[in-house]
Amino acid sequence: MRGGEAEAFKVLNRLKLIWLAVSLGGTESLAEHPASMTHSDIAPQKQQMLGITPAMIRLSVGTENPDDLIADLAQALKTI
């Protein structure tokens, strides 16, 4: 694994088409940081046991053009 929470948020903050959101679901593509958002009430040790790491980003893919989503992820990942 490369990076951590800081790198995860660098990627999340650079996304242009995919929106950062706590609730995943809908027709638009969304991203979230499970360790500090949806699973923040779980102790860090338990998160690790569940495979939730500080570097993890969760995506919910919507109905946008797949090539556009891939391009958005690629440009965001270049920041780390």
mmCIF file of the N, C-alpha and C atoms, coordinates in Angstrom:
data_MODEL
# 
_entry.id   MODEL 
# 
loop_
_atom_site.group_PDB 
_atom_site.id 
_atom_site.type_symbol 
_atom_site.label_atom_id 
_atom_site.label_alt_id 
_atom_site.label_comp_id 
_atom_site.label_asym_id 
_atom_site.label_entity_id 
_atom_site.label_seq_id 
_atom_site.pdbx_PDB_ins_code 
_atom_site.Cartn_x 
_atom_site.Cartn_y 
_atom_site.Cartn_z 
_atom_site.occupancy 
_atom_site.B_iso_or_equiv 
_atom_site.pdbx_formal_charge 
_atom_site.auth_seq_id 
_atom_site.auth_comp_id 
_atom_site.auth_asym_id 
_atom_site.auth_atom_id 
_atom_site.pdbx_PDB_model_num 
ATOM 1   N N  . MET A 1 1  ? 0.855   -1.178 0.000   1.00 0.00 ? 1  MET A N  1 
ATOM 2   C CA . MET A 1 1  ? 0.000   0.000  0.000   1.00 0.00 ? 1  MET A CA 1 
ATOM 3   C C  . MET A 1 1  ? 0.895   1.232  0.000   1.00 0.00 ? 1  MET A C  1 
ATOM 4   N N  . ARG A 1 2  ? 0.552   2.193  -0.819  1.00 0.00 ? 2  ARG A N  1 
ATOM 5   C CA . ARG A 1 2  ? 1.322   3.433  -0.918  1.00 0.00 ? 2  ARG A CA 1 
ATOM 6   C C  . ARG A 1 2  ? 0.464   4.591  -0.426  1.00 0.00 ? 2  ARG A C  1 
ATOM 7   N N  . GLY A 1 3  ? 1.025   5.399  0.443   1.00 0.00 ? 3  GLY A N  1 
ATOM 8   C CA . GLY A 1 3  ? 0.307   6.575  0.907   1.00 0.00 ? 3  GLY A CA 1 
ATOM 9   C C  . GLY A 1 3  ? -0.551  6.290  2.116   1.00 0.00 ? 3  GLY A C  1 
ATOM 10  N N  . GLY A 1 4  ? -1.348  7.283  2.465   1.00 0.00 ? 4  GLY A N  1 
ATOM 11  C CA . GLY A 1 4  ? -2.221  7.190  3.619   1.00 0.00 ? 4  GLY A CA 1 
ATOM 12  C C  . GLY A 1 4  ? -3.390  8.143  3.462   1.00 0.00 ? 4  GLY A C  1 
ATOM 13  N N  . GLU A 1 5  ? -3.895  8.613  4.584   1.00 0.00 ? 5  GLU A N  1 
ATOM 14  C CA . GLU A 1 5  ? -5.068  9.486  4.556   1.00 0.00 ? 5  GLU A CA 1 
ATOM 15  C C  . GLU A 1 5  ? -4.801  10.774 3.790   1.00 0.00 ? 5  GLU A C  1 
ATOM 16  N N  . ALA A 1 6  ? -3.643  11.373 3.972   1.00 0.00 ? 6  ALA A N  1 
ATOM 17  C CA . ALA A 1 6  ? -3.336  12.633 3.276   1.00 0.00 ? 6  ALA A CA 1 
ATOM 18  C C  . ALA A 1 6  ? -3.377  12.440 1.768   1.00 0.00 ? 6  ALA A C  1 
ATOM 19  N N  . GLU A 1 7  ? -2.812  11.336 1.294   1.00 0.00 ? 7  GLU A N  1 
ATOM 20  C CA . GLU A 1 7  ? -2.811  11.063 -0.142  1.00 0.00 ? 7  GLU A CA 1 
ATOM 21  C C  . GLU A 1 7  ? -4.217  10.747 -0.635  1.00 0.00 ? 7  GLU A C  1 
ATOM 22  N N  . ALA A 1 8  ? -4.995  10.042 0.175   1.00 0.00 ? 8  ALA A N  1 
ATOM 23  C CA . ALA A 1 8  ? -6.382  9.751  -0.206  1.00 0.00 ? 8  ALA A CA 1 
ATOM 24  C C  . ALA A 1 8  ? -7.159  11.048 -0.414  1.00 0.00 ? 8  ALA A C  1 
ATOM 25  N N  . PHE A 1 9  ? -6.986  12.007 0.494   1.00 0.00 ? 9  PHE A N  1 
ATOM 26  C CA . PHE A 1 9  ? -7.711  13.268 0.360   1.00 0.00 ? 9  PHE A CA 1 
ATOM 27  C C  . PHE A 1 9  ? -7.163  14.140 -0.765  1.00 0.00 ? 9  PHE A C  1 
ATOM 28  N N  . LYS A 1 10 ? -5.874  14.004 -1.095  1.00 0.00 ? 10 LYS A N  1 
ATOM 29  C CA . LYS A 1 10 ? -5.354  14.710 -2.270  1.00 0.00 ? 10 LYS A CA 1 
ATOM 30  C C  . LYS A 1 10 ? -6.107  14.250 -3.511  1.00 0.00 ? 10 LYS A C  1 
ATOM 31  N N  . VAL A 1 11 ? -6.299  12.944 -3.620  1.00 0.00 ? 11 VAL A N  1 
ATOM 32  C CA . VAL A 1 11 ? -7.036  12.391 -4.763  1.00 0.00 ? 11 VAL A CA 1 
ATOM 33  C C  . VAL A 1 11 ? -8.488  12.851 -4.720  1.00 0.00 ? 11 VAL A C  1 
ATOM 34  N N  . LEU A 1 12 ? -9.145  12.689 -3.582  1.00 0.00 ? 12 LEU A N  1 
ATOM 35  C CA . LEU A 1 12 ? -10.554 13.073 -3.471  1.00 0.00 ? 12 LEU A CA 1 
ATOM 36  C C  . LEU A 1 12 ? -10.768 14.545 -3.807  1.00 0.00 ? 12 LEU A C  1 
ATOM 37  N N  . ASN A 1 13 ? -9.872  15.389 -3.362  1.00 0.00 ? 13 ASN A N  1 
ATOM 38  C CA . ASN A 1 13 ? -10.013 16.831 -3.595  1.00 0.00 ? 13 ASN A CA 1 
ATOM 39  C C  . ASN A 1 13 ? -9.740  17.235 -5.036  1.00 0.00 ? 13 ASN A C  1 
ATOM 40  N N  . ARG A 1 14 ? -9.079  16.390 -5.808  1.00 0.00 ? 14 ARG A N  1 
ATOM 41  C CA . ARG A 1 14 ? -8.784  16.696 -7.214  1.00 0.00 ? 14 ARG A CA 1 
ATOM 42  C C  . ARG A 1 14 ? -9.844  16.180 -8.179  1.00 0.00 ? 14 ARG A C  1 
ATOM 43  N N  . LEU A 1 15 ? -10.752 15.338 -7.719  1.00 0.00 ? 15 LEU A N  1 
ATOM 44  C CA . LEU A 1 15 ? -11.796 14.814 -8.599  1.00 0.00 ? 15 LEU A CA 1 
ATOM 45  C C  . LEU A 1 15 ? -12.671 15.962 -9.085  1.00 0.00 ? 15 LEU A C  1 
ATOM 46  N N  . LYS A 1 16 ? -13.047 15.921 -10.345 1.00 0.00 ? 16 LYS A N  1 
ATOM 47  C CA . LYS A 1 16 ? -13.865 16.983 -10.934 1.00 0.00 ? 16 LYS A CA 1 
ATOM 48  C C  . LYS A 1 16 ? -15.246 16.490 -11.324 1.00 0.00 ? 16 LYS A C  1 
ATOM 49  N N  . LEU A 1 17 ? -15.330 15.271 -11.824 1.00 0.00 ? 17 LEU A N  1 
ATOM 50  C CA . LEU A 1 17 ? -16.607 14.701 -12.259 1.00 0.00 ? 17 LEU A CA 1 
ATOM 51  C C  . LEU A 1 17 ? -17.251 13.897 -11.135 1.00 0.00 ? 17 LEU A C  1 
ATOM 52  N N  . ILE A 1 18 ? -16.424 13.225 -10.358 1.00 0.00 ? 18 ILE A N  1 
ATOM 53  C CA . ILE A 1 18 ? -16.901 12.396 -9.246  1.00 0.00 ? 18 ILE A CA 1 
ATOM 54  C C  . ILE A 1 18 ? -16.957 13.269 -7.995  1.00 0.00 ? 18 ILE A C  1 
ATOM 55  N N  . TRP A 1 19 ? -18.106 13.270 -7.330  1.00 0.00 ? 19 TRP A N  1 
ATOM 56  C CA . TRP A 1 19 ? -18.326 14.145 -6.179  1.00 0.00 ? 19 TRP A CA 1 
ATOM 57  C C  . TRP A 1 19 ? -18.017 13.435 -4.875  1.00 0.00 ? 19 TRP A C  1 
ATOM 58  N N  . LEU A 1 20 ? -17.439 14.158 -3.914  1.00 0.00 ? 20 LEU A N  1 
ATOM 59  C CA . LEU A 1 20 ? -17.210 13.658 -2.570  1.00 0.00 ? 20 LEU A CA 1 
ATOM 60  C C  . LEU A 1 20 ? -18.536 13.703 -1.820  1.00 0.00 ? 20 LEU A C  1 
ATOM 61  N N  . ALA A 1 21 ? -18.927 12.562 -1.227  1.00 0.00 ? 21 ALA A N  1 
ATOM 62  C CA . ALA A 1 21 ? -20.210 12.495 -0.532  1.00 0.00 ? 21 ALA A CA 1 
ATOM 63  C C  . ALA A 1 21 ? -20.153 11.457 0.573   1.00 0.00 ? 21 ALA A C  1 
ATOM 64  N N  . VAL A 1 22 ? -20.916 11.668 1.623   1.00 0.00 ? 22 VAL A N  1 
ATOM 65  C CA . VAL A 1 22 ? -20.997 10.706 2.721   1.00 0.00 ? 22 VAL A CA 1 
ATOM 66  C C  . VAL A 1 22 ? -21.933 9.561  2.353   1.00 0.00 ? 22 VAL A C  1 
ATOM 67  N N  . SER A 1 23 ? -23.011 9.864  1.679   1.00 0.00 ? 23 SER A N  1 
ATOM 68  C CA . SER A 1 23 ? -23.990 8.852  1.308   1.00 0.00 ? 23 SER A CA 1 
ATOM 69  C C  . SER A 1 23 ? -23.776 8.457  -0.151  1.00 0.00 ? 23 SER A C  1 
ATOM 70  N N  . LEU A 1 24 ? -23.561 7.161  -0.371  1.00 0.00 ? 24 LEU A N  1 
ATOM 71  C CA . LEU A 1 24 ? -23.337 6.678  -1.728  1.00 0.00 ? 24 LEU A CA 1 
ATOM 72  C C  . LEU A 1 24 ? -24.642 6.111  -2.272  1.00 0.00 ? 24 LEU A C  1 
ATOM 73  N N  . GLY A 1 25 ? -24.989 6.518  -3.439  1.00 0.00 ? 25 GLY A N  1 
ATOM 74  C CA . GLY A 1 25 ? -26.204 6.030  -4.077  1.00 0.00 ? 25 GLY A CA 1 
ATOM 75  C C  . GLY A 1 25 ? -26.824 7.129  -4.901  1.00 0.00 ? 25 GLY A C  1 
ATOM 76  N N  . GLY A 1 26 ? -27.335 6.785  -6.034  1.00 0.00 ? 26 GLY A N  1 
ATOM 77  C CA . GLY A 1 26 ? -27.915 7.760  -6.938  1.00 0.00 ? 26 GLY A CA 1 
ATOM 78  C C  . GLY A 1 26 ? -27.378 7.498  -8.332  1.00 0.00 ? 26 GLY A C  1 
ATOM 79  N N  . THR A 1 27 ? -27.646 8.400  -9.236  1.00 0.00 ? 27 THR A N  1 
ATOM 80  C CA . THR A 1 27 ? -27.206 8.200  -10.617 1.00 0.00 ? 27 THR A CA 1 
ATOM 81  C C  . THR A 1 27 ? -25.857 8.833  -10.905 1.00 0.00 ? 27 THR A C  1 
ATOM 82  N N  . GLU A 1 28 ? -25.376 9.690  -10.016 1.00 0.00 ? 28 GLU A N  1 
ATOM 83  C CA . GLU A 1 28 ? -24.082 10.330 -10.236 1.00 0.00 ? 28 GLU A CA 1 
ATOM 84  C C  . GLU A 1 28 ? -22.992 9.541  -9.514  1.00 0.00 ? 28 GLU A C  1 
ATOM 85  N N  . SER A 1 29 ? -21.778 9.592  -10.038 1.00 0.00 ? 29 SER A N  1 
ATOM 86  C CA . SER A 1 29 ? -20.653 8.924  -9.396  1.00 0.00 ? 29 SER A CA 1 
ATOM 87  C C  . SER A 1 29 ? -20.229 9.712  -8.168  1.00 0.00 ? 29 SER A C  1 
ATOM 88  N N  . LEU A 1 30 ? -19.979 8.984  -7.094  1.00 0.00 ? 30 LEU A N  1 
ATOM 89  C CA . LEU A 1 30 ? -19.629 9.595  -5.823  1.00 0.00 ? 30 LEU A CA 1 
ATOM 90  C C  . LEU A 1 30 ? -18.410 8.891  -5.243  1.00 0.00 ? 30 LEU A C  1 
ATOM 91  N N  . ALA A 1 31 ? -17.680 9.579  -4.392  1.00 0.00 ? 31 ALA A N  1 
ATOM 92  C CA . ALA A 1 31 ? -16.524 9.014  -3.703  1.00 0.00 ? 31 ALA A CA 1 
ATOM 93  C C  . ALA A 1 31 ? -16.593 9.392  -2.237  1.00 0.00 ? 31 ALA A C  1 
ATOM 94  N N  . GLU A 1 32 ? -16.000 8.548  -1.401  1.00 0.00 ? 32 GLU A N  1 
ATOM 95  C CA . GLU A 1 32 ? -15.936 8.863  0.023   1.00 0.00 ? 32 GLU A CA 1 
ATOM 96  C C  . GLU A 1 32 ? -14.698 8.250  0.640   1.00 0.00 ? 32 GLU A C  1 
ATOM 97  N N  . HIS A 1 33 ? -14.365 8.728  1.831   1.00 0.00 ? 33 HIS A N  1 
ATOM 98  C CA . HIS A 1 33 ? -13.224 8.240  2.604   1.00 0.00 ? 33 HIS A CA 1 
ATOM 99  C C  . HIS A 1 33 ? -13.805 7.494  3.811   1.00 0.00 ? 33 HIS A C  1 
ATOM 100 N N  . PRO A 1 34 ? -13.945 6.157  3.708   1.00 0.00 ? 34 PRO A N  1 
ATOM 101 C CA . PRO A 1 34 ? -14.624 5.389  4.755   1.00 0.00 ? 34 PRO A CA 1 
ATOM 102 C C  . PRO A 1 34 ? -14.069 5.592  6.164   1.00 0.00 ? 34 PRO A C  1 
ATOM 103 N N  . ALA A 1 35 ? -12.741 5.660  6.311   1.00 0.00 ? 35 ALA A N  1 
ATOM 104 C CA . ALA A 1 35 ? -12.154 5.750  7.649   1.00 0.00 ? 35 ALA A CA 1 
ATOM 105 C C  . ALA A 1 35 ? -12.598 7.003  8.405   1.00 0.00 ? 35 ALA A C  1 
ATOM 106 N N  . SER A 1 36 ? -12.827 8.098  7.695   1.00 0.00 ? 36 SER A N  1 
ATOM 107 C CA . SER A 1 36 ? -13.208 9.336  8.382   1.00 0.00 ? 36 SER A CA 1 
ATOM 108 C C  . SER A 1 36 ? -14.656 9.735  8.127   1.00 0.00 ? 36 SER A C  1 
ATOM 109 N N  . MET A 1 37 ? -15.367 8.944  7.337   1.00 0.00 ? 37 MET A N  1 
ATOM 110 C CA . MET A 1 37 ? -16.755 9.303  7.029   1.00 0.00 ? 37 MET A CA 1 
ATOM 111 C C  . MET A 1 37 ? -17.701 8.191  7.503   1.00 0.00 ? 37 MET A C  1 
ATOM 112 N N  . THR A 1 38 ? -18.038 7.257  6.667   1.00 0.00 ? 38 THR A N  1 
ATOM 113 C CA . THR A 1 38 ? -19.064 6.261  6.988   1.00 0.00 ? 38 THR A CA 1 
ATOM 114 C C  . THR A 1 38 ? -18.679 5.318  8.119   1.00 0.00 ? 38 THR A C  1 
ATOM 115 N N  . HIS A 1 39 ? -17.392 5.097  8.338   1.00 0.00 ? 39 HIS A N  1 
ATOM 116 C CA . HIS A 1 39 ? -16.950 4.166  9.376   1.00 0.00 ? 39 HIS A CA 1 
ATOM 117 C C  . HIS A 1 39 ? -16.170 4.874  10.486  1.00 0.00 ? 39 HIS A C  1 
ATOM 118 N N  . SER A 1 40 ? -16.362 6.169  10.623  1.00 0.00 ? 40 SER A N  1 
ATOM 119 C CA . SER A 1 40 ? -15.594 6.939  11.612  1.00 0.00 ? 40 SER A CA 1 
ATOM 120 C C  . SER A 1 40 ? -15.943 6.565  13.051  1.00 0.00 ? 40 SER A C  1 
ATOM 121 N N  . ASP A 1 41 ? -17.101 5.960  13.269  1.00 0.00 ? 41 ASP A N  1 
ATOM 122 C CA . ASP A 1 41 ? -17.483 5.575  14.626  1.00 0.00 ? 41 ASP A CA 1 
ATOM 123 C C  . ASP A 1 41 ? -16.889 4.227  15.039  1.00 0.00 ? 41 ASP A C  1 
ATOM 124 N N  . ILE A 1 42 ? -16.147 3.581  14.149  1.00 0.00 ? 42 ILE A N  1 
ATOM 125 C CA . ILE A 1 42 ? -15.489 2.309  14.446  1.00 0.00 ? 42 ILE A CA 1 
ATOM 126 C C  . ILE A 1 42 ? -14.042 2.602  14.833  1.00 0.00 ? 42 ILE A C  1 
ATOM 127 N N  . ALA A 1 43 ? -13.590 1.991  15.900  1.00 0.00 ? 43 ALA A N  1 
ATOM 128 C CA . ALA A 1 43 ? -12.217 2.202  16.377  1.00 0.00 ? 43 ALA A CA 1 
ATOM 129 C C  . ALA A 1 43 ? -11.217 1.871  15.273  1.00 0.00 ? 43 ALA A C  1 
ATOM 130 N N  . PRO A 1 44 ? -10.110 2.633  15.204  1.00 0.00 ? 44 PRO A N  1 
ATOM 131 C CA . PRO A 1 44 ? -9.106  2.396  14.159  1.00 0.00 ? 44 PRO A CA 1 
ATOM 132 C C  . PRO A 1 44 ? -8.604  0.950  14.091  1.00 0.00 ? 44 PRO A C  1 
ATOM 133 N N  . GLN A 1 45 ? -8.420  0.314  15.245  1.00 0.00 ? 45 GLN A N  1 
ATOM 134 C CA . GLN A 1 45 ? -7.953  -1.071 15.255  1.00 0.00 ? 45 GLN A CA 1 
ATOM 135 C C  . GLN A 1 45 ? -8.977  -1.991 14.589  1.00 0.00 ? 45 GLN A C  1 
ATOM 136 N N  . LYS A 1 46 ? -10.249 -1.762 14.861  1.00 0.00 ? 46 LYS A N  1 
ATOM 137 C CA . LYS A 1 46 ? -11.322 -2.563 14.255  1.00 0.00 ? 46 LYS A CA 1 
ATOM 138 C C  . LYS A 1 46 ? -11.406 -2.263 12.753  1.00 0.00 ? 46 LYS A C  1 
ATOM 139 N N  . GLN A 1 47 ? -11.232 -0.989 12.378  1.00 0.00 ? 47 GLN A N  1 
ATOM 140 C CA . GLN A 1 47 ? -11.212 -0.647 10.953  1.00 0.00 ? 47 GLN A CA 1 
ATOM 141 C C  . GLN A 1 47 ? -10.140 -1.450 10.239  1.00 0.00 ? 47 GLN A C  1 
ATOM 142 N N  . GLN A 1 48 ? -8.944  -1.503 10.826  1.00 0.00 ? 48 GLN A N  1 
ATOM 143 C CA . GLN A 1 48 ? -7.846  -2.262 10.223  1.00 0.00 ? 48 GLN A CA 1 
ATOM 144 C C  . GLN A 1 48 ? -8.226  -3.732 10.071  1.00 0.00 ? 48 GLN A C  1 
ATOM 145 N N  . MET A 1 49 ? -8.862  -4.298 11.093  1.00 0.00 ? 49 MET A N  1 
ATOM 146 C CA . MET A 1 49 ? -9.295  -5.696 11.024  1.00 0.00 ? 49 MET A CA 1 
ATOM 147 C C  . MET A 1 49 ? -10.290 -5.911 9.886   1.00 0.00 ? 49 MET A C  1 
ATOM 148 N N  . LEU A 1 50 ? -11.100 -4.893 9.608   1.00 0.00 ? 50 LEU A N  1 
ATOM 149 C CA . LEU A 1 50 ? -12.108 -4.973 8.551   1.00 0.00 ? 50 LEU A CA 1 
ATOM 150 C C  . LEU A 1 50 ? -11.541 -4.627 7.176   1.00 0.00 ? 50 LEU A C  1 
ATOM 151 N N  . GLY A 1 51 ? -10.266 -4.241 7.141   1.00 0.00 ? 51 GLY A N  1 
ATOM 152 C CA . GLY A 1 51 ? -9.644  -3.881 5.871   1.00 0.00 ? 51 GLY A CA 1 
ATOM 153 C C  . GLY A 1 51 ? -9.855  -2.441 5.461   1.00 0.00 ? 51 GLY A C  1 
ATOM 154 N N  . ILE A 1 52 ? -10.342 -1.626 6.397   1.00 0.00 ? 52 ILE A N  1 
ATOM 155 C CA . ILE A 1 52 ? -10.550 -0.200 6.128   1.00 0.00 ? 52 ILE A CA 1 
ATOM 156 C C  . ILE A 1 52 ? -9.278  0.530  6.533   1.00 0.00 ? 52 ILE A C  1 
ATOM 157 N N  . THR A 1 53 ? -8.570  1.059  5.548   1.00 0.00 ? 53 THR A N  1 
ATOM 158 C CA . THR A 1 53 ? -7.299  1.721  5.813   1.00 0.00 ? 53 THR A CA 1 
ATOM 159 C C  . THR A 1 53 ? -7.431  3.228  5.610   1.00 0.00 ? 53 THR A C  1 
ATOM 160 N N  . PRO A 1 54 ? -6.495  4.018  6.151   1.00 0.00 ? 54 PRO A N  1 
ATOM 161 C CA . PRO A 1 54 ? -6.532  5.462  5.945   1.00 0.00 ? 54 PRO A CA 1 
ATOM 162 C C  . PRO A 1 54 ? -6.391  5.853  4.481   1.00 0.00 ? 54 PRO A C  1 
ATOM 163 N N  . ALA A 1 55 ? -5.814  4.987  3.658   1.00 0.00 ? 55 ALA A N  1 
ATOM 164 C CA . ALA A 1 55 ? -5.611  5.290  2.240   1.00 0.00 ? 55 ALA A CA 1 
ATOM 165 C C  . ALA A 1 55 ? -6.821  4.908  1.374   1.00 0.00 ? 55 ALA A C  1 
ATOM 166 N N  . MET A 1 56 ? -7.793  4.228  1.953   1.00 0.00 ? 56 MET A N  1 
ATOM 167 C CA . MET A 1 56 ? -8.920  3.703  1.176   1.00 0.00 ? 56 MET A CA 1 
ATOM 168 C C  . MET A 1 56 ? -9.869  4.806  0.699   1.00 0.00 ? 56 MET A C  1 
ATOM 169 N N  . ILE A 1 57 ? -10.252 4.693  -0.557  1.00 0.00 ? 57 ILE A N  1 
ATOM 170 C CA . ILE A 1 57 ? -11.281 5.543  -1.157  1.00 0.00 ? 57 ILE A CA 1 
ATOM 171 C C  . ILE A 1 57 ? -12.350 4.604  -1.693  1.00 0.00 ? 57 ILE A C  1 
ATOM 172 N N  . ARG A 1 58 ? -13.594 4.898  -1.407  1.00 0.00 ? 58 ARG A N  1 
ATOM 173 C CA . ARG A 1 58 ? -14.704 4.078  -1.896  1.00 0.00 ? 58 ARG A CA 1 
ATOM 174 C C  . ARG A 1 58 ? -15.437 4.850  -2.991  1.00 0.00 ? 58 ARG A C  1 
ATOM 175 N N  . LEU A 1 59 ? -15.679 4.169  -4.088  1.00 0.00 ? 59 LEU A N  1 
ATOM 176 C CA . LEU A 1 59 ? -16.380 4.781  -5.219  1.00 0.00 ? 59 LEU A CA 1 
ATOM 177 C C  . LEU A 1 59 ? -17.735 4.125  -5.424  1.00 0.00 ? 59 LEU A C  1 
ATOM 178 N N  . SER A 1 60 ? -18.698 4.935  -5.785  1.00 0.00 ? 60 SER A N  1 
ATOM 179 C CA . SER A 1 60 ? -19.999 4.472  -6.239  1.00 0.00 ? 60 SER A CA 1 
ATOM 180 C C  . SER A 1 60 ? -20.154 5.020  -7.650  1.00 0.00 ? 60 SER A C  1 
ATOM 181 N N  . VAL A 1 61 ? -20.100 4.121  -8.629  1.00 0.00 ? 61 VAL A N  1 
ATOM 182 C CA . VAL A 1 61 ? -20.079 4.541  -10.022 1.00 0.00 ? 61 VAL A CA 1 
ATOM 183 C C  . VAL A 1 61 ? -21.498 4.775  -10.518 1.00 0.00 ? 61 VAL A C  1 
ATOM 184 N N  . GLY A 1 62 ? -21.696 5.927  -11.143 1.00 0.00 ? 62 GLY A N  1 
ATOM 185 C CA . GLY A 1 62 ? -23.005 6.316  -11.656 1.00 0.00 ? 62 GLY A CA 1 
ATOM 186 C C  . GLY A 1 62 ? -23.132 6.065  -13.144 1.00 0.00 ? 62 GLY A C  1 
ATOM 187 N N  . THR A 1 63 ? -23.915 6.898  -13.770 1.00 0.00 ? 63 THR A N  1 
ATOM 188 C CA . THR A 1 63 ? -24.264 6.688  -15.177 1.00 0.00 ? 63 THR A CA 1 
ATOM 189 C C  . THR A 1 63 ? -23.450 7.537  -16.150 1.00 0.00 ? 63 THR A C  1 
ATOM 190 N N  . GLU A 1 64 ? -22.418 8.203  -15.666 1.00 0.00 ? 64 GLU A N  1 
ATOM 191 C CA . GLU A 1 64 ? -21.597 9.018  -16.551 1.00 0.00 ? 64 GLU A CA 1 
ATOM 192 C C  . GLU A 1 64 ? -20.850 8.132  -17.549 1.00 0.00 ? 64 GLU A C  1 
ATOM 193 N N  . ASN A 1 65 ? -20.313 8.768  -18.564 1.00 0.00 ? 65 ASN A N  1 
ATOM 194 C CA . ASN A 1 65 ? -19.527 8.056  -19.562 1.00 0.00 ? 65 ASN A CA 1 
ATOM 195 C C  . ASN A 1 65 ? -18.306 7.427  -18.878 1.00 0.00 ? 65 ASN A C  1 
ATOM 196 N N  . PRO A 1 66 ? -18.088 6.117  -19.053 1.00 0.00 ? 66 PRO A N  1 
ATOM 197 C CA . PRO A 1 66 ? -16.955 5.458  -18.394 1.00 0.00 ? 66 PRO A CA 1 
ATOM 198 C C  . PRO A 1 66 ? -15.604 6.093  -18.728 1.00 0.00 ? 66 PRO A C  1 
ATOM 199 N N  . ASP A 1 67 ? -15.416 6.532  -19.953 1.00 0.00 ? 67 ASP A N  1 
ATOM 200 C CA . ASP A 1 67 ? -14.150 7.166  -20.323 1.00 0.00 ? 67 ASP A CA 1 
ATOM 201 C C  . ASP A 1 67 ? -13.928 8.454  -19.545 1.00 0.00 ? 67 ASP A C  1 
ATOM 202 N N  . ASP A 1 68 ? -15.003 9.201  -19.296 1.00 0.00 ? 68 ASP A N  1 
ATOM 203 C CA . ASP A 1 68 ? -14.894 10.432 -18.512 1.00 0.00 ? 68 ASP A CA 1 
ATOM 204 C C  . ASP A 1 68 ? -14.522 10.122 -17.061 1.00 0.00 ? 68 ASP A C  1 
ATOM 205 N N  . LEU A 1 69 ? -15.107 9.061  -16.504 1.00 0.00 ? 69 LEU A N  1 
ATOM 206 C CA . LEU A 1 69 ? -14.795 8.676  -15.128 1.00 0.00 ? 69 LEU A CA 1 
ATOM 207 C C  . LEU A 1 69 ? -13.344 8.220  -15.012 1.00 0.00 ? 69 LEU A C  1 
ATOM 208 N N  . ILE A 1 70 ? -12.885 7.435  -15.967 1.00 0.00 ? 70 ILE A N  1 
ATOM 209 C CA . ILE A 1 70 ? -11.508 6.961  -15.965 1.00 0.00 ? 70 ILE A CA 1 
ATOM 210 C C  . ILE A 1 70 ? -10.546 8.145  -16.062 1.00 0.00 ? 70 ILE A C  1 
ATOM 211 N N  . ALA A 1 71 ? -10.858 9.098  -16.931 1.00 0.00 ? 71 ALA A N  1 
ATOM 212 C CA . ALA A 1 71 ? -10.010 10.287 -17.080 1.00 0.00 ? 71 ALA A CA 1 
ATOM 213 C C  . ALA A 1 71 ? -9.980  11.098 -15.791 1.00 0.00 ? 71 ALA A C  1 
ATOM 214 N N  . ASP A 1 72 ? -11.117 11.228 -15.130 1.00 0.00 ? 72 ASP A N  1 
ATOM 215 C CA . ASP A 1 72 ? -11.176 11.978 -13.883 1.00 0.00 ? 72 ASP A CA 1 
ATOM 216 C C  . ASP A 1 72 ? -10.323 11.301 -12.816 1.00 0.00 ? 72 ASP A C  1 
ATOM 217 N N  . LEU A 1 73 ? -10.450 9.992  -12.681 1.00 0.00 ? 73 LEU A N  1 
ATOM 218 C CA . LEU A 1 73 ? -9.642  9.266  -11.705 1.00 0.00 ? 73 LEU A CA 1 
ATOM 219 C C  . LEU A 1 73 ? -8.157  9.357  -12.039 1.00 0.00 ? 73 LEU A C  1 
ATOM 220 N N  . ALA A 1 74 ? -7.825  9.235  -13.308 1.00 0.00 ? 74 ALA A N  1 
ATOM 221 C CA . ALA A 1 74 ? -6.419  9.298  -13.718 1.00 0.00 ? 74 ALA A CA 1 
ATOM 222 C C  . ALA A 1 74 ? -5.788  10.641 -13.386 1.00 0.00 ? 74 ALA A C  1 
ATOM 223 N N  . GLN A 1 75 ? -6.500  11.741 -13.660 1.00 0.00 ? 75 GLN A N  1 
ATOM 224 C CA . GLN A 1 75 ? -5.912  13.050 -13.376 1.00 0.00 ? 75 GLN A CA 1 
ATOM 225 C C  . GLN A 1 75 ? -5.804  13.271 -11.868 1.00 0.00 ? 75 GLN A C  1 
ATOM 226 N N  . ALA A 1 76 ? -6.739  12.744 -11.090 1.00 0.00 ? 76 ALA A N  1 
ATOM 227 C CA . ALA A 1 76 ? -6.677  12.905 -9.637  1.00 0.00 ? 76 ALA A CA 1 
ATOM 228 C C  . ALA A 1 76 ? -5.546  12.068 -9.042  1.00 0.00 ? 76 ALA A C  1 
ATOM 229 N N  . LEU A 1 77 ? -5.335  10.865 -9.562  1.00 0.00 ? 77 LEU A N  1 
ATOM 230 C CA . LEU A 1 77 ? -4.298  9.996  -9.040  1.00 0.00 ? 77 LEU A CA 1 
ATOM 231 C C  . LEU A 1 77 ? -2.895  10.516 -9.341  1.00 0.00 ? 77 LEU A C  1 
ATOM 232 N N  . LYS A 1 78 ? -2.759  11.369 -10.342 1.00 0.00 ? 78 LYS A N  1 
ATOM 233 C CA . LYS A 1 78 ? -1.453  11.933 -10.661 1.00 0.00 ? 78 LYS A CA 1 
ATOM 234 C C  . LYS A 1 78 ? -0.918  12.821 -9.531  1.00 0.00 ? 78 LYS A C  1 
ATOM 235 N N  . THR A 1 79 ? -1.776  13.204 -8.587  1.00 0.00 ? 79 THR A N  1 
ATOM 236 C CA . THR A 1 79 ? -1.344  14.091 -7.501  1.00 0.00 ? 79 THR A CA 1 
ATOM 237 C C  . THR A 1 79 ? -0.544  13.359 -6.430  1.00 0.00 ? 79 THR A C  1 
ATOM 238 N N  . ILE A 1 80 ? -0.579  12.025 -6.461  1.00 0.00 ? 80 ILE A N  1 
ATOM 239 C CA . ILE A 1 80 ? 0.170   11.282 -5.420  1.00 0.00 ? 80 ILE A CA 1 
ATOM 240 C C  . ILE A 1 80 ? 1.326   10.504 -6.009  1.00 0.00 ? 80 ILE A C  1 
# 
